[in-house]
Amino acid sequence: MTSGTLPARYRSAASTSGSTSPLGRWVVYGPGRYARAVRDGDCRVAVVVSPNNPTSVAVPAGDLRRLCAAVAPAVVLLDESFVDFAAPPAGSLLPDLAEHPNLVVVKSVSKVYGVGGLRLGFSATADPALARWISDRLPIWNVNGLAEEFVRLLPHFRADFHASCARVRAETRELAGLLAELPGVHVVPPDANFVLLRLPPGLPADRAADELFAARAILTKDCGGKTMPDGNRWLRVASRTAAENWAVVDGLREVLGRATAPE
């Protein structure tokens, strides 16, 4: 399926086989419904991003295991770039690769370690033939020396990394709670290190993002360009330090106040 067909296919699925979530006109598939769609469509690959971007919602690990079994021999391509921030029942399926040879886990290391400049990631599968197929298509110099040294040093900081992830989870939950208290704002409970929120009618997300940047030099992501219903009412906010999160909340409170103030 090419990227140009995705919006049309999404609208078709929404009108025929999906269910509507209370967050808007989103199509919500449980693992059973998604598995049936994969089998009925004779799909060779089923793609899952968990936690998802921009929703920050993760799929429970047990549901993902059941999906792998239900769609085999179709490949389940699972993006776990944000999974280290998620709490149970979410979790990585890397330990389950041997039990599900149709599973391929991909991960952008730069997301969770904050090293985007290294352009580093990996894929993992227990299927030797599929692993060779992927390897044969990689560039000859696909990893630079600095990235290799970073990976070599990572095991020495495993405890610090887990402690950092726990802190990020706590601060992200706190940010979500503070944002949910703002008038007219609806927050999707986050499983990653960012929060998706819906703004009240009359305040487009691109306007809110522009005002936050102009007034406070805070960068957020408006979802107006996403292939999602009512995208321009949704804003994605990254969780950073507690002080920076408070600044985001205060800034958005000011933006909401200006939007609702009588002219």
N, C-alpha and C positions, 0 to 999 in steps of 0.2 A: 504494500500500500504506500503510495507516495504522499508526501506532506500536503500536496495540493488537494487531495481527496479527503483529508481528515475532517474539515468542517462539515462537508456534505454527509459523510458517513456518520458523524456525530449526530447531526440533526435527524438523519434517518433512524438511527438507533433510538434516539430520544422519543420519536413519535410512535415507535412500534413495540419496543421491547424493554424499555427502561422504566424505572420508577422515579418519582420526583422527590427530591429531598426538601426538608423545610427551609433550607438555606436559599432556595431559589429554584430555577428551572434546571437543576443539575440532574444528570443521569447517575443513579446509584446502583452499582452491581455488587451483590454478594458473590462469594466464590462459586456457589452453585450456578447462579445465573450467568456469570462470566464464563465458566467452563462450558455451559451449554452453547453460548454464543460462539466460542472458539470451535467447538465440535461441529455445530451446525454450519458455520462458515468455512469449514475445511481449512482452517488457518494453520500455518506451519509454525508460527511464533505468537506467543501471548506475552505482551509487555506489561509489567507492573512496576510502578515506582513507589517505594515504601521506605520512609515517609514521602508523600507526594509533594510536588512543587507546582503551584503555589499554595495548596491547601494546608500543608504541614500535617496531614493525616496519614497515619501508618495503618497497614493491614496486619492483624494478628498473625504471628508466625504459624500457628496451627492452621489457619485458613490458607496460608500460602502453601503449606505442605499438602493439604488436601487438593489444592488447585493443581499442583505438579502431578499428583497421581491421577487426577480426573482428566487432564488434557493430553497425557502421554499417548503417542510419541511426539506430539507437538512440543516445541522448545518453550520453556518459560524463561524469558529474559527479565531478570529482576535487578532493578537499580536500587542499591542500598547506600547511596552516597550520604544520606543523613541518618542512617539507622543507629549510629552510636549515640545520638541524642534522644532516642526513643526509649521509653520504659516498657516493661512487660505489660500486656501480652505480646507486644511487638518484639522483634529481635532478629538478628542475622540468621540466614539460612546457610552460611558457609559450612557449619558443622554437618549439614544434612546433604551435602553434594553427593556422597557415595550412595545414599539411598534414593536419590532422584537424578539419574543420569541425563534426564532431559532439562535439568536446571542449569542456567548460566547466570552467575552473579557478576554484576559490573559495579564498579565503585570509583568515584572521583575522590582521590585522597585529598585533593586541595580543599574540598568543602569542609571536612571535619577538622583538618589540621590548620586551616587558614593560610595555605601556601599556594595560592592560585598561580603565582608566577612559575612554579615548577612544572605545570601542565602534566600532572602525574595521576595515573589511575591504573586499574587492573581489571581483568576478567578472570573468572574461575569456573571450571566445570570438571566433572568426573568423567566426561566422555572424551577419550583420547583422540578420536577422529575429529571431533568438533574443535578441540584445543589446537590440533595441527592446522585445521582450516583457518582458524583465527590467526595463528602465528604466521602462517604463510602470507598473510595479507598485511602484516605490519611493516612499516618502514624499517630499513636496516638500522638506522640510528634513532630509534623511537624513544629512548630515554637518555637524558643528558647526565653528565658526571655529577653535577650538583644534586640532581634528584636521586641518583644511586646512593650517594653518601647520606642523604636524608633518610632513605629507607634503611640503610645499614644502622643508623643511630637510633631509630625509633624504638626498638625493644628495650633500650636502656631507660626509657621514660614512660613505660607502660602504666605504672601506678599514678604518675602525674597526669597522664592522659585521661585515665578513668575518673580521677578526682575532678579534672576540668570539665568533663562531660556532665558529671553529676551537678556541678555548680551551674553550668549552662542550663540544664533541665530546670533547676529550681528558679533561676532568674527569668527564664522564658515563661514559666507558669505564672510567676509574679507579674510580669509584663502583661500577659493575657488577662489576668484579673483586673489590673488597673485600667486597661483599655476597655474592658467590658463595662466598667462603671461610667464611661463617658456617655452622655445622652444621645440616644439614637444609634449607637454603635453596636453591632452584633459581631462577636468574636467566635471563630472556629477553634475549639480546644486543640492546642498544638502538640505534635509529637516530635517536631524538629526544632531548630534554633531560630525559628521565625514564626510570626503570627499573621494569619490572614483575617482581615476584618472587613465587614460591610458597612459602608457609610450611610447615613440617613439620606432620604430623597432630597434632591436639590443641591447636593455637594458631590460633584463628580470627583473621582479618584485622581484624575490628572491635575485638577485644580488644587486638591488637597496636597498632593505631592509637590507641586510648584510652590505653594505657599510655605510649606514646611522647609523647603530648601532656601527660599528667599529670606525667610525670617530667622531661621535657626541653623542653616547650613546642614540640614538633616536630609539624607538621601533615603527615600522609600521607593517602592515599586508599585505603580498603578497597573492594574490588570486589564486596562482597556484594550490592549493589543492581543490578549489571550483569546483562544477559541473556547470561551466559556460564556454562558448567558450572563447578561448584565455586568460584563467585565469592568465597566467604568464606574461601578459602585464598590469595587473591591480594591483594597490596598494591602500590600504585603510589607510587613515591618520586621526587620531583623532585630534579634535580641543581642545586646552587647553588655556592657557593664551596667550595674544597678543605676549609677548616676546618669549614664547615657539613656537608659530606658525611661527614667523619670523625665528627662528632657523631651523625649518623644511624646510622652503622655501630655506634658504641659503644653508642648507646641500644638499637638492635635486639638487639645481643649481650646486653645486660642483660635485655631482655624474654624472649629465648630461654632464658637461664639460669634465670629464675624459672619459666618454663613447664615446664622439664625437671627442676627440683630436686625431690627426694623430699619428700613431705609429712611 
